[in-house]
Amino acid sequence: MSSPLIGRRLALSLFPWSHRLFKLVSASGCRQVSKAAAKAEVEFDYDGPSMKTTVPGPRSQALTKQLGEIQNVAAVNFFCNYEESRGNYLVDVDGNRMLDVYTQISSIPIGYNHPALLKLVTNPNNMSAFVNRPALGILPPENFPDKLTESLLSVAPSGMSRVQTMACGSCSNENAYKAMFITYRNKERGYSAPSVEDNTSCMINQAPGCPDLSILSFMGAFHGRTLGCLATTHSKAIHKLDVPSFDWPIAPFPTLQYPLEEFVRENAQEEARCLEETEDLIVKWRQKGKPVAGIVIEPIQAEGGDNHASADFFIKLRKIATKHGCAFHVDEVQTGGGSTGKFWAHEHWGMDDPADIVSFSKKLLTGGFYHKDELQADKPYRIFNTWMGDPSKNLFLCEVLNVIRKENLLDEVARSGKALLNGLYALQVQYPGLLSRARGQGTFCAIDVCDDATRDKILVRTRDKGILLGGCGQQSIRFRPSLVFKEYHVHFFLNVFNDVLAEFK
Ligand SMILES: Cc1ncc(COP(=O)(O)O)c(C=O)c1O
């Protein structure tokens, strides 16, 4: 117990120093960061926030009103000037420049307007990919297999050499579920052709053609908002309200105590309870005549409140899935792409055979899912839509992966993440009535606030001071910077956050 506390005090004592350094750097007004503080790779970054109005400012408000005549704008925060945004900084239409620690719901891999990506767009050899969007499932371009190999397959999870691209996260999960159902039924039929009854009954949504199979998911999970995904999403009522759903089993996700290393015994008991209940549910649903074809889980429940579980939990869950013939689908839509300090969060489990399906989107720039060979659909048009992804996104992803490798960004994330988590530990010691349950892996961090109203006020105050954060779960703040978020950004953020928290003490 004593050493982490010493660590936290040390981290806190660092903040004032780094804050002053940052102010000195910012005072130059130069867009380049201090030579002492950063390397050349991030020179496209701005040197600090610059606030001209409250947010949303007058221009944003006018545009919100204009868009409100066309769409529901209740979720719009403010309008952005993406041309002027750079690196870790998002610029709005009123000229406010904010350090972005939320990055478009965790979907910007290497910052705004990265020079490597701008160069790619201006390369005449790439023009055709931007201009001609193909129906990839029937008419792929010549370089498609090479580009997939260079991009997605170069970071394929262990044991997987097949990948299907899709447009977004929900679309990826939706099709991954279908792949699990199709595989399950093919196995049940002994891989023989579907019967006439299968083919006729499916046309009127009846069994056996539309079988009563299920997907097991976890309370607090978020897997998207399309109809199938929504049946496995259990984070907030607003996502689900008024939409018919399936009678599929929902297992408890462990509610752990943080820091994890201080509550190993208690957390192990909680995880054992959840695993036991999961297995009971699989048996119960089989008895109900709705066998579980697949289990879907996030390595860290994100939208649901940044809920963690141990590697041991996932290893045991994977074994339960295999034992009961359920495909194991790991949803890395939010955790994938490096922010946990490894390219895939499931790599932290240290398994050779972590999953049967891994879905992705966000930082990968294209949606899709990797899968084991046996989950390959057996016929055309079963896993299919018009676009099935977008080859221009694979070009960007190739370049993003080059930058990650060249600039050792995963090491950078591990370093920044350590500084961020230590800082959050220090702040929760300093503001015990306000903050609790600091947690994280890499820069994929979160902290709880005493209640949701205070959390929301803190988010607004922090934004007024030029830093963008996001909420998740009931009362958590989540940190989702891009991979070019350096230690000095962390220290700057912690100091501003400290100032904001002092107002709420
Ligand atoms: C874990 C997870 N799965 C699926 C989704 C859905 O992705 P999309 O919003 O691209 O449909 C999200 C989105 O936040 C997510 O975090």
The ligand as an ORCA input file, in Angstrom:
! r2SCAN-3c Opt
* xyz 0 1
  C     -17.279     -1.484    -27.924
  C     -18.116     -0.869    -28.996
  N     -18.756     -1.674    -29.867
  C     -19.499     -1.175    -30.864
  C     -19.660      0.181    -31.022
  C     -20.519      0.710    -32.138
  O     -19.736      1.339    -33.078
  P     -20.410      2.408    -34.096
  O     -20.787      3.583    -33.259
  O     -19.323      2.684    -35.082
  O     -21.574      1.744    -34.704
  C     -19.020      1.060    -30.140
  C     -19.177      2.516    -30.292
  O     -18.868      3.308    -29.441
  C     -18.234      0.516    -29.094
  O     -17.612      1.301    -28.217
*
